[in-house]
Amino acid sequence: MTRRVFKALLGSTMLMAAGTAQAQTKDPIKIAVIAEAQALAGASIPQAAQLAADEINAKGGLDGRKVEIVAYDNKSSAADSVRAFQRAASEDKAHAVIASYISEVVLALQPWSSRLKMPFITPGAASNEIPLNVHKDYARNKYSFHGYLTSAAQAQAVCDAAKAILAEGRQMKSAVIMSEDAAWTKPLDEGYKECLPKAGLKVLDHIRFSPSTTDFSPIFSRIEGAKPDVIVTGISHVGVQPTVQWRSQQLPIPMIGIASQATNATFWKETNGAVEGVLFEMFAAPGTNVTPKTAPFAEAFKAKFGNYPSYAGYTAYDEVYFIVDAIRRAGSTDPDKLVEALEATDWEGTLGRIQFYGKDEPFTHSIKYGPGLVSGMMMQWQGGKQLAIWPEAVANGKMTFPSFIKAGTAAN
């Protein structure tokens, strides 16, 4: 072989190698999204994730790499979720997974995240056990992140609001806890029982009901017999039935608390307006300025999908952004490097400033709750709109109730 031919072949080989390397660096960043696409509280998850990816891609992606959302409808099933998770890792070659607002589903996926070394984050499940599992066995479970508030944090957020607007604002003194029987509500109810008395509301009764309950009349009759000033809720899998029956029964007791389905903008239509006056916790909402990103995201979501997102839409949107940011900071999609980068997250999202608790803290890899980070606000359905009524810094409405509600005595 002549020297000239050798050089030509060598140059051609180097160009091919360079082209292959460049193509590889331009491969998309794949984020799998496994969600309850047909559920009121879950439908926003894949939609919000796609919106975030579209925005990132419109700005050139990450160093020229597009963000690709691979979506799966888990039909609210843990078994379907596990199959989707396995497929995301083995067939679709995802670099990270966003999955589910249901705690039982997330807890079923957590061992697979460990086994497959797949960075995984939930946009809406609340069970304390998710981050506690990471804390108990960090080396094994470090790939799991809790992208929403724990049940303990949510209970405290509801109590903070109840103290300000009910105990102090309306001189209310007593409450009944009404929660669905689910993994996430066990620590929520324990939190309620501890923090409600500190907020000035004596707990008169504690009712847990099956998520399959269809007739809430006996439950509401029992509550009315206890004569509390307020019902404090922990409901997610249900929502329409208790709300409609609360209204039709003209129960003269306001409802406040966690009501996941009420966070979706379609809930007014789903209940035919029966949700009027219901108070529910959110951490970001339309028309509020929790951060400069909150309202623009809500409006962009509505423009694209025709309605405002549920609570898990905000978190899913933020998660796509800070996962991509973590990949940028890590300079790699290697799972262990990505975990390290996610642990160092300090991202202003739609919910607030997002940081994660460290491995030496009990709620390892859960987002931090508190002033200057992510803190709650109390919303109320009024005239078909979700209005923020507390805290004053983000409020865009005043608390009012339907005429059948006994709303306490306003403080001077």
Residue pairs with C-beta under 8 A, 6 or more apart in sequence:
1 9
25 63
25 64
25 65
26 64
26 65
27 65
28 61
28 65
28 66
28 67
28 68
29 61
29 62
29 65
29 66
29 67
29 68
29 95
29 324
29 327
29 333
30 68
30 70
30 92
30 93
30 94
30 95
31 49
31 53
31 67
31 68
31 69
31 70
31 94
31 95
31 96
31 97
31 98
31 320
31 323
32 69
32 70
32 71
32 72
32 84
32 85
32 88
32 92
32 94
32 96
32 97
32 98
32 99
33 45
33 46
33 49
33 69
33 70
33 71
33 72
33 97
33 98
33 99
33 316
34 71
34 72
34 74
34 81
34 84
34 85
34 88
34 97
34 98
34 99
34 100
34 109
35 42
35 43
35 45
35 46
35 71
35 72
35 73
35 74
35 98
35 99
35 100
35 101
35 123
35 312
35 316
36 42
36 43
36 45
36 73
36 74
36 75
36 76
36 100
36 101
36 102
37 43
37 45
37 46
37 71
37 73
37 74
38 73
38 75
38 76
39 76
39 101
40 239
40 240
40 260
40 261
40 264
40 266
40 267
40 270
40 310
41 101
41 124
41 236
41 239
41 260
41 261
41 263
41 264
41 310
41 311
41 312
42 76
42 100
42 101
42 102
42 124
42 310
42 312
43 264
43 310
44 264
44 301
44 309
44 310
44 312
44 313
44 316
45 98
45 101
45 123
45 124
45 312
45 313
45 316
46 69
46 71
46 316
47 301
47 304
47 305
47 309
47 313
48 297
48 301
48 309
48 312
48 313
48 314
48 316
48 317
48 320
49 69
49 71
49 98
49 316
49 317
49 319
49 320
50 69
50 71
51 297
51 300
51 301
51 304
51 317
52 67
52 316
52 317
52 318
52 320
52 321
53 66
53 67
53 68
53 69
53 320
55 300
56 62
56 67
56 320
56 321
56 324
57 66
57 67
61 67
62 324
62 327
62 328
63 328
67 320
67 324
69 320
70 88
70 92
70 94
72 84
72 87
72 88
74 80
74 81
74 84
74 99
74 100
74 105
76 102
76 105
77 105
78 102
78 104
78 105
78 108
78 109
81 99
81 100
81 105
81 108
81 109
82 108
82 109
82 112
85 97
85 99
85 109
85 112
85 113
85 116
85 118
85 120
86 112
86 116
88 94
88 97
88 118
89 97
89 112
89 116
89 118
94 118
95 119
95 327
95 333
95 338
96 118
96 119
96 120
96 121
96 323
96 338
97 109
97 113
97 118
97 119
97 120
97 121
98 120
98 121
98 122
98 123
98 147
98 316
98 319
98 320
98 323
99 105
99 106
99 109
99 120
99 121
99 122
99 123
100 106
100 109
100 122
100 123
100 124
100 125
101 122
101 123
101 124
101 125
101 148
101 236
101 260
101 312
102 124
102 125
102 236
102 237
103 125
103 126
103 127
103 129
103 130
103 182
103 183
103 184
104 182
104 183
105 125
106 122
106 125
106 127
106 130
107 125
107 127
107 129
107 130
107 133
107 183
109 120
110 120
110 130
110 133
110 141
110 144
112 118
113 119
113 120
113 141
113 143
113 144
114 140
114 141
114 143
114 144
117 143
117 335
117 336
118 143
118 335
119 143
119 145
119 323
119 335
119 338
119 339
119 342
120 143
120 144
120 145
121 144
121 145
121 146
121 147
121 319
121 323
121 342
122 130
122 145
122 146
122 147
122 148
123 147
123 148
123 312
123 315
123 316
123 319
124 147
124 148
124 260
124 311
124 312
124 315
125 146
125 148
125 184
126 148
126 149
126 150
126 151
126 154
126 184
126 188
126 258
127 150
127 151
127 183
127 184
127 187
128 150
128 151
128 152
128 187
128 363
129 183
130 144
130 146
130 150
130 366
131 146
131 150
131 357
131 362
131 363
131 364
131 365
131 366
132 362
132 363
132 364
133 141
133 144
134 141
134 142
134 144
134 146
134 359
134 364
134 365
135 359
135 361
135 362
135 363
135 364
138 359
138 364
142 339
142 359
142 365
143 335
143 339
144 365
145 342
145 356
145 365
145 366
146 363
146 365
146 366
146 367
147 315
147 318
147 319
147 367
148 311
148 312
148 315
148 367
149 157
149 283
149 366
149 367
149 369
149 374
149 376
150 187
150 363
150 366
150 369
151 184
151 185
151 186
151 187
151 188
151 191
152 187
152 188
152 191
152 363
153 363
153 366
153 369
154 188
154 191
154 258
154 281
154 376
155 187
155 188
155 189
155 190
155 191
155 192
155 194
155 195
156 191
156 195
156 369
157 281
157 283
157 369
157 375
157 376
158 192
158 232
158 256
158 257
158 258
158 281
158 376
158 378
159 191
159 192
159 195
159 196
159 198
159 199
160 199
160 376
161 256
161 279
161 281
161 376
161 377
161 378
161 390
162 175
162 196
162 199
162 201
162 230
162 232
162 256
163 198
163 199
163 200
163 201
164 390
164 391
165 378
165 389
165 390
165 399
166 172
166 201
166 229
166 230
166 254
166 256
166 408
167 173
167 199
167 200
167 201
168 200
168 411
169 399
169 410
169 411
170 229
170 407
170 408
170 409
170 410
170 411
171 408
171 409
171 410
171 411
172 200
172 201
172 229
172 230
172 408
173 200
173 201
173 202
173 229
174 201
174 202
174 203
174 204
174 227
174 228
174 229
174 230
175 196
175 201
175 202
175 203
175 204
175 228
175 229
175 230
175 231
175 232
176 203
176 204
176 205
176 206
176 207
176 223
176 226
176 228
176 230
176 231
176 232
176 253
177 189
177 192
177 193
177 196
177 203
177 205
177 206
177 207
177 232
177 234
178 207
178 209
178 219
178 223
178 231
178 232
178 233
178 234
178 235
178 242
179 185
179 188
179 189
179 207
179 208
179 209
179 233
179 234
179 235
180 208
180 209
180 210
180 211
180 234
180 235
180 236
180 237
180 238
181 208
181 209
181 210
181 211
182 211
182 236
182 237
184 234
184 236
185 208
185 234
188 234
188 258
189 206
189 208
189 234
192 203
192 232
192 234
193 203
193 206
196 202
196 203
196 232
197 203
201 229
201 230
201 232
204 226
204 227
204 228
205 222
205 223
205 226
205 228
207 219
207 222
207 223
209 216
209 219
211 237
211 238
213 219
213 238
213 241
214 241
215 245
216 241
216 242
216 245
216 246
217 245
217 249
219 242
220 245
220 246
220 249
220 251
223 231
223 251
223 253
224 251
224 252
224 253
228 253
229 253
229 406
229 408
230 253
230 254
230 255
230 256
231 251
231 253
231 254
231 255
231 256
231 257
232 256
232 257
233 255
233 256
233 257
233 258
233 259
233 280
234 257
234 258
235 242
235 257
235 258
235 259
235 260
235 261
236 258
236 259
236 260
236 261
238 261
239 259
239 260
239 261
239 262
239 267
239 270
240 261
240 267
240 270
240 271
243 255
243 259
243 262
243 267
243 271
243 274
243 275
243 278
244 271
244 272
244 274
246 255
246 274
246 278
247 271
247 274
247 275
247 276
247 402
248 274
250 404
251 404
252 404
252 405
252 406
253 405
253 406
254 277
254 278
254 279
254 401
254 405
254 407
255 278
255 279
256 278
256 279
256 280
256 378
257 279
257 280
257 281
258 280
258 281
259 278
259 280
259 281
260 310
260 311
261 267
261 270
261 310
262 275
262 278
262 280
262 379
262 381
263 280
263 282
263 285
263 310
263 311
263 379
263 386
264 270
264 307
264 308
264 309
264 310
265 286
265 302
265 307
265 308
265 309
265 310
265 386
266 307
267 275
267 381
268 275
268 381
268 384
273 384
275 381
276 381
276 382
276 383
276 402
277 380
277 381
277 382
277 400
277 401
277 402
277 405
278 380
278 381
279 378
279 379
279 380
279 389
279 399
280 378
280 379
280 380
280 381
281 376
281 377
281 378
281 379
282 311
282 376
282 377
282 379
282 386
282 388
283 290
283 311
283 314
283 351
283 352
283 374
283 375
283 376
283 377
284 290
284 294
284 298
284 311
284 314
284 350
284 351
284 352
285 294
285 298
285 377
285 379
285 386
285 388
286 295
286 298
286 299
286 302
286 308
286 386
287 295
287 298
287 386
287 387
287 388
287 396
288 294
288 295
288 377
288 388
288 394
288 396
289 295
289 394
290 350
290 351
290 352
290 377
290 394
291 348
291 349
291 350
291 351
291 352
291 353
292 348
293 348
293 349
293 350
294 314
294 350
294 351
297 309
297 314
297 317
297 350
298 308
298 309
298 350
301 308
301 309
301 313
301 317
302 308
308 386
309 317
314 349
314 350
314 351
315 351
317 349
317 350
318 347
318 349
318 350
318 351
318 354
321 347
321 349
322 342
322 345
322 347
322 349
322 354
323 338
323 342
325 345
325 347
326 338
326 341
326 342
326 344
326 345
327 333
327 338
327 341
329 341
329 344
330 337
330 338
330 340
330 341
331 337
332 338
342 356
343 356
343 358
343 359
343 365
345 354
345 355
345 356
346 353
346 354
346 355
347 353
347 354
348 354
351 367
351 374
352 372
352 373
352 374
352 375
353 372
353 373
353 374
354 367
354 368
354 373
354 374
355 367
355 368
355 373
356 365
356 366
356 367
356 368
357 363
357 364
357 365
357 366
357 367
357 368
358 364
359 365
367 373
367 374
368 374
369 375
377 388
377 390
377 391
377 394
377 395
378 388
378 389
378 390
379 386
379 387
379 388
379 389
380 386
380 387
380 389
380 397
380 399
380 400
381 387
382 397
382 400
385 397
387 395
387 396
387 397
388 394
388 395
388 396
388 397
389 395
389 397
389 398
389 399
390 399
401 407
